[in-house]
Amino acid sequence: MTDFKYSLNGSTIRTTGVMRQIEVAAAAGYVGIELWFDKIDEYTAAGGTVAEIKQALDDHGLAVPTTIYLCDWFDAAGAAYQQALEESKRRMEIGAQLEAPFVIAGPPRGRADYELGARHYRELLEIGAAVGIKPAMEFLGFVEQLNTIEDALDVMERSGREDATTVLDPAHIYRGGGSVEAIASLRPEQIAVSHFDDCPAEVPREIQEDEHRVMPGEGIFNLQRYLELLRQIGYNGFLSLELFREDLWASDPLEVVRTGLEKMRAVVEQ
């Protein structure tokens, strides 16, 4: 048994349609699945509905920890910002229909104006509160500036909102060069979800990207310390397997997610 809940991030079987992602996640034994808006939009563009996706989730007993993701909102201005807000609201409304408590809001790839981004993040949170979903301020290890837990927490605090949250991910902590010990500075309610993966030894840290991630336990990241810190602060939410590997996308999705869950359990429950 474990004190965490196991989720699948749809990126791990990215080339699989959303309905099949739901089927294999449930068949493998996950209790949650993070869904990407591009896969949802792909399904609805072909004539399906969000209500059908929600029914499939209910039929298979799956929760949706987060929907992914909101983009281009952090430092946009003028008409571009209004367009980003409108698209973000559309996505938040879809996430709320799926009863996802959170939607992931991604950072800019370059330099980040934290004051501006915090104001925009506050506006996203206000829209989300009206819709029924919370945007989570994600940091990404491979972007130029907003790439550590400390950076995300800075923006969260500047927003002035008690409902501000972030997303944890071993790969981004490692790649960004921040300290895993920064988890201790978070309250459990400030973590929307914890992605779960590992970092390869053979690729230099400074050039690692999403596609370099490996299964939990197959890399060099100190996942035991990561889990210890999560437990110390009282986080007992979702651990969500998030990989971006073309070899996995070309494989049988059910076998991929079954193997992933076995790898997660081997690390978490040892």
One Martini backbone bead per residue (centre of mass of N, CA, C, O) as a GRO file, in nm:
protein
  270
    1MET     BB    1   0.102   0.033   0.011
    2THR     BB    2   0.002   0.386  -0.020
    3ASP     BB    3  -0.003   0.750   0.032
    4PHE     BB    4  -0.056   0.755  -0.269
    5LYS     BB    5  -0.167   0.845  -0.594
    6TYR     BB    6  -0.220   0.703  -0.912
    7SER     BB    7  -0.110   0.848  -1.223
    8LEU     BB    8  -0.168   0.945  -1.561
    9ASN     BB    9   0.001   1.092  -1.817
   10GLY     BB   10  -0.083   1.141  -2.148
   11SER     BB   11   0.214   1.174  -2.260
   12THR     BB   12   0.305   0.870  -2.240
   13ILE     BB   13   0.047   0.828  -2.470
   14ARG     BB   14   0.014   1.059  -2.696
   15THR     BB   15  -0.084   0.889  -2.969
   16THR     BB   16  -0.333   0.838  -2.804
   17GLY     BB   17  -0.643   0.847  -2.759
   18VAL     BB   18  -0.842   0.954  -2.506
   19MET     BB   19  -1.020   0.697  -2.469
   20ARG     BB   20  -0.779   0.498  -2.457
   21GLN     BB   21  -0.635   0.623  -2.221
   22ILE     BB   22  -0.857   0.560  -2.019
   23GLU     BB   23  -0.868   0.253  -2.051
   24VAL     BB   24  -0.565   0.185  -1.981
   25ALA     BB   25  -0.548   0.316  -1.706
   26ALA     BB   26  -0.760   0.137  -1.572
   27ALA     BB   27  -0.645  -0.145  -1.649
   28ALA     BB   28  -0.364  -0.094  -1.490
   29GLY     BB   29  -0.457   0.081  -1.199
   30TYR     BB   30  -0.536   0.358  -1.206
   31VAL     BB   31  -0.703   0.666  -1.053
   32GLY     BB   32  -0.566   0.860  -1.270
   33ILE     BB   33  -0.586   1.137  -1.527
   34GLU     BB   34  -0.408   1.337  -1.742
   35LEU     BB   35  -0.530   1.586  -1.963
   36TRP     BB   36  -0.507   1.703  -2.288
   37PHE     BB   37  -0.635   1.945  -2.495
   38ASP     BB   38  -0.553   1.828  -2.772
   39LYS     BB   39  -0.711   1.557  -2.729
   40ILE     BB   40  -0.985   1.677  -2.677
   41ASP     BB   41  -1.005   1.843  -2.943
   42GLU     BB   42  -0.975   1.601  -3.131
   43TYR     BB   43  -1.239   1.463  -3.042
   44THR     BB   44  -1.442   1.703  -3.094
   45ALA     BB   45  -1.365   1.750  -3.399
   46ALA     BB   46  -1.486   1.443  -3.461
   47GLY     BB   47  -1.779   1.468  -3.272
   48GLY     BB   48  -1.732   1.482  -2.991
   49THR     BB   49  -1.758   1.507  -2.628
   50VAL     BB   50  -1.706   1.603  -2.308
   51ALA     BB   51  -1.929   1.425  -2.185
   52GLU     BB   52  -1.808   1.158  -2.290
   53ILE     BB   53  -1.548   1.173  -2.135
   54LYS     BB   54  -1.677   1.186  -1.854
   55GLN     BB   55  -1.819   0.912  -1.875
   56ALA     BB   56  -1.563   0.743  -1.910
   57LEU     BB   57  -1.440   0.816  -1.641
   58ASP     BB   58  -1.672   0.707  -1.468
   59ASP     BB   59  -1.676   0.414  -1.580
   60HIS     BB   60  -1.349   0.387  -1.484
   61GLY     BB   61  -1.280   0.545  -1.211
   62LEU     BB   62  -1.161   0.841  -1.291
   63ALA     BB   63  -0.958   1.091  -1.219
   64VAL     BB   64  -0.869   1.455  -1.262
   65PRO     BB   65  -0.616   1.634  -1.151
   66THR     BB   66  -0.546   1.748  -1.449
   67THR     BB   67  -0.513   1.995  -1.696
   68ILE     BB   68  -0.345   2.042  -2.031
   69TYR     BB   69  -0.274   2.379  -2.099
   70LEU     BB   70  -0.161   2.706  -2.023
   71CYS     BB   71  -0.079   2.970  -2.258
   72ASP     BB   72   0.054   3.294  -2.327
   73TRP     BB   73  -0.004   3.470  -2.038
   74PHE     BB   74   0.234   3.592  -1.871
   75ASP     BB   75   0.364   3.835  -2.103
   76ALA     BB   76   0.136   3.945  -2.241
   77ALA     BB   77  -0.023   4.190  -2.466
   78GLY     BB   78  -0.310   4.305  -2.530
   79ALA     BB   79  -0.451   4.116  -2.765
   80ALA     BB   80  -0.282   3.865  -2.686
   81TYR     BB   81  -0.388   3.850  -2.396
   82GLN     BB   82  -0.690   3.824  -2.455
   83GLN     BB   83  -0.659   3.565  -2.617
   84ALA     BB   84  -0.533   3.397  -2.388
   85LEU     BB   85  -0.772   3.428  -2.193
   86GLU     BB   86  -0.991   3.300  -2.367
   87GLU     BB   87  -0.851   3.024  -2.394
   88SER     BB   88  -0.824   2.970  -2.093
   89LYS     BB   89  -1.125   2.970  -2.031
   90ARG     BB   90  -1.204   2.741  -2.216
   91ARG     BB   91  -1.024   2.532  -2.072
   92MET     BB   92  -1.140   2.562  -1.788
   93GLU     BB   93  -1.427   2.471  -1.862
   94ILE     BB   94  -1.345   2.187  -1.941
   95GLY     BB   95  -1.211   2.103  -1.676
   96ALA     BB   96  -1.470   2.143  -1.506
   97GLN     BB   97  -1.640   1.928  -1.657
   98LEU     BB   98  -1.417   1.703  -1.554
   99GLU     BB   99  -1.344   1.770  -1.249
  100ALA     BB  100  -1.093   1.938  -1.233
  101PRO     BB  101  -0.910   2.113  -0.993
  102PHE     BB  102  -0.682   2.151  -1.220
  103VAL     BB  103  -0.467   2.377  -1.413
  104ILE     BB  104  -0.199   2.413  -1.618
  105ALA     BB  105   0.048   2.683  -1.602
  106GLY     BB  106   0.273   2.803  -1.813
  107PRO     BB  107   0.574   2.927  -1.884
  108PRO     BB  108   0.810   3.098  -2.011
  109ARG     BB  109   1.111   3.053  -2.197
  110GLY     BB  110   1.226   3.310  -2.104
  111ARG     BB  111   1.219   3.583  -1.972
  112ALA     BB  112   1.078   3.698  -1.649
  113ASP     BB  113   0.806   3.890  -1.536
  114TYR     BB  114   0.694   3.859  -1.223
  115GLU     BB  115   0.491   4.086  -1.186
  116LEU     BB  116   0.324   4.036  -1.438
  117GLY     BB  117   0.273   3.734  -1.399
  118ALA     BB  118   0.126   3.766  -1.125
  119ARG     BB  119  -0.111   3.928  -1.233
  120HIS     BB  120  -0.200   3.715  -1.439
  121TYR     BB  121  -0.236   3.485  -1.237
  122ARG     BB  122  -0.455   3.619  -1.073
  123GLU     BB  123  -0.656   3.628  -1.307
  124LEU     BB  124  -0.674   3.328  -1.349
  125LEU     BB  125  -0.778   3.263  -1.062
  126GLU     BB  126  -1.038   3.427  -1.088
  127ILE     BB  127  -1.155   3.271  -1.323
  128GLY     BB  128  -1.140   2.991  -1.193
  129ALA     BB  129  -1.329   3.052  -0.950
  130ALA     BB  130  -1.580   3.096  -1.139
  131VAL     BB  131  -1.560   2.806  -1.282
  132GLY     BB  132  -1.397   2.562  -1.098
  133ILE     BB  133  -1.071   2.622  -1.110
  134LYS     BB  134  -0.705   2.575  -1.069
  135PRO     BB  135  -0.433   2.735  -1.141
  136ALA     BB  136  -0.097   2.617  -1.203
  137MET     BB  137   0.234   2.708  -1.134
  138GLU     BB  138   0.470   2.628  -1.360
  139PHE     BB  139   0.782   2.479  -1.377
  140LEU     BB  140   1.076   2.472  -1.606
  141GLY     BB  141   1.392   2.352  -1.644
  142PHE     BB  142   1.436   2.455  -1.969
  143VAL     BB  143   1.405   2.736  -1.899
  144GLU     BB  144   1.557   3.035  -1.836
  145GLN     BB  145   1.398   3.109  -1.539
  146LEU     BB  146   1.124   2.944  -1.463
  147ASN     BB  147   1.297   2.657  -1.302
  148THR     BB  148   1.187   2.659  -0.996
  149ILE     BB  149   1.039   2.645  -0.702
  150GLU     BB  150   1.118   2.932  -0.614
  151ASP     BB  151   0.996   3.074  -0.860
  152ALA     BB  152   0.703   2.984  -0.830
  153LEU     BB  153   0.668   3.095  -0.540
  154ASP     BB  154   0.710   3.388  -0.611
  155VAL     BB  155   0.460   3.419  -0.793
  156MET     BB  156   0.252   3.321  -0.590
  157GLU     BB  157   0.305   3.545  -0.376
  158ARG     BB  158   0.258   3.793  -0.568
  159SER     BB  159  -0.051   3.731  -0.623
  160GLY     BB  160  -0.212   3.708  -0.335
  161ARG     BB  161  -0.304   3.398  -0.336
  162GLU     BB  162  -0.420   3.117  -0.161
  163ASP     BB  163  -0.474   2.935  -0.442
  164ALA     BB  164  -0.188   2.893  -0.500
  165THR     BB  165   0.006   2.681  -0.725
  166THR     BB  166   0.198   2.386  -0.806
  167VAL     BB  167   0.436   2.177  -0.989
  168LEU     BB  168   0.585   1.872  -0.954
  169ASP     BB  169   0.924   1.760  -1.084
  170PRO     BB  170   1.208   1.594  -1.110
  171ALA     BB  171   1.309   1.687  -1.393
  172HIS     BB  172   1.285   1.999  -1.329
  173ILE     BB  173   1.459   2.014  -1.082
  174TYR     BB  174   1.716   1.907  -1.213
  175ARG     BB  175   1.739   2.091  -1.470
  176GLY     BB  176   1.717   2.375  -1.308
  177GLY     BB  177   1.911   2.346  -1.032
  178GLY     BB  178   1.755   2.300  -0.800
  179SER     BB  179   1.621   2.216  -0.489
  180VAL     BB  180   1.457   1.961  -0.333
  181GLU     BB  181   1.439   2.105  -0.047
  182ALA     BB  182   1.211   2.316  -0.130
  183ILE     BB  183   0.965   2.149  -0.051
  184ALA     BB  184   0.969   2.242   0.255
  185SER     BB  185   0.834   2.537   0.169
  186LEU     BB  186   0.574   2.379   0.138
  187ARG     BB  187   0.244   2.326   0.115
  188PRO     BB  188   0.031   2.083   0.026
  189GLU     BB  189  -0.188   2.293  -0.102
  190GLN     BB  190   0.048   2.395  -0.319
  191ILE     BB  191  -0.003   2.109  -0.464
  192ALA     BB  192  -0.150   1.984  -0.739
  193VAL     BB  193   0.095   1.799  -0.849
  194SER     BB  194   0.295   1.498  -0.903
  195HIS     BB  195   0.525   1.422  -1.093
  196PHE     BB  196   0.677   1.114  -1.247
  197ASP     BB  197   1.032   1.046  -1.268
  198ASP     BB  198   1.350   1.042  -1.445
  199CYS     BB  199   1.715   1.075  -1.475
  200PRO     BB  200   1.970   1.053  -1.680
  201ALA     BB  201   2.318   0.989  -1.674
  202GLU     BB  202   2.413   1.026  -1.996
  203VAL     BB  203   2.286   1.318  -1.968
  204PRO     BB  204   2.337   1.625  -1.941
  205ARG     BB  205   2.166   1.839  -1.751
  206GLU     BB  206   2.180   2.105  -1.945
  207ILE     BB  207   2.028   1.916  -2.199
  208GLN     BB  208   1.774   1.834  -2.084
  209GLU     BB  209   1.463   1.696  -2.181
  210ASP     BB  210   1.170   1.547  -2.203
  211GLU     BB  211   1.283   1.298  -2.387
  212HIS     BB  212   1.491   1.195  -2.143
  213ARG     BB  213   1.313   1.053  -1.980
  214VAL     BB  214   1.259   0.813  -1.723
  215MET     BB  215   1.187   0.573  -1.541
  216PRO     BB  216   1.135   0.498  -1.239
  217GLY     BB  217   1.461   0.391  -1.124
  218GLU     BB  218   1.651   0.456  -1.406
  219GLY     BB  219   1.805   0.683  -1.255
  220ILE     BB  220   1.959   0.967  -1.051
  221PHE     BB  221   1.735   1.052  -0.890
  222ASN     BB  222   1.623   1.129  -0.557
  223LEU     BB  223   1.329   0.985  -0.487
  224GLN     BB  224   1.337   0.930  -0.183
  225ARG     BB  225   1.370   1.224  -0.096
  226TYR     BB  226   1.125   1.334  -0.238
  227LEU     BB  227   0.918   1.160  -0.080
  228GLU     BB  228   1.001   1.244   0.202
  229LEU     BB  229   0.921   1.544   0.168
  230LEU     BB  230   0.625   1.500   0.102
  231ARG     BB  231   0.562   1.361   0.372
  232GLN     BB  232   0.655   1.585   0.567
  233ILE     BB  233   0.429   1.800   0.452
  234GLY     BB  234   0.159   1.610   0.372
  235TYR     BB  235   0.164   1.478   0.098
  236ASN     BB  236  -0.123   1.265  -0.065
  237GLY     BB  237  -0.143   1.265  -0.360
  238PHE     BB  238  -0.048   1.273  -0.678
  239LEU     BB  239   0.124   1.045  -0.890
  240SER     BB  240   0.247   1.125  -1.226
  241LEU     BB  241   0.318   0.976  -1.516
  242GLU     BB  242   0.585   1.156  -1.707
  243LEU     BB  243   0.638   1.109  -2.050
  244PHE     BB  244   0.846   1.174  -2.379
  245ARG     BB  245   0.854   0.895  -2.567
  246GLU     BB  246   0.875   0.755  -2.877
  247ASP     BB  247   0.902   0.454  -2.799
  248LEU     BB  248   0.635   0.456  -2.635
  249TRP     BB  249   0.441   0.560  -2.860
  250ALA     BB  250   0.514   0.288  -3.040
  251SER     BB  251   0.376   0.130  -2.827
  252ASP     BB  252   0.189  -0.040  -2.622
  253PRO     BB  253  -0.004   0.128  -2.403
  254LEU     BB  254  -0.064  -0.086  -2.187
  255GLU     BB  255   0.230  -0.174  -2.138
  256VAL     BB  256   0.341   0.099  -2.059
  257VAL     BB  257   0.152   0.158  -1.808
  258ARG     BB  258   0.217  -0.098  -1.654
  259THR     BB  259   0.518  -0.051  -1.625
  260GLY     BB  260   0.497   0.226  -1.488
  261LEU     BB  261   0.350   0.128  -1.232
  262GLU     BB  262   0.563  -0.070  -1.140
  263LYS     BB  263   0.790   0.142  -1.111
  264MET     BB  264   0.652   0.319  -0.906
  265ARG     BB  265   0.603   0.107  -0.683
  266ALA     BB  266   0.901   0.027  -0.642
  267VAL     BB  267   0.971   0.310  -0.524
  268VAL     BB  268   0.735   0.389  -0.319
  269GLU     BB  269   0.704   0.078  -0.169
  270GLN     BB  270   1.000   0.002  -0.047
   0.00000   0.00000   0.00000
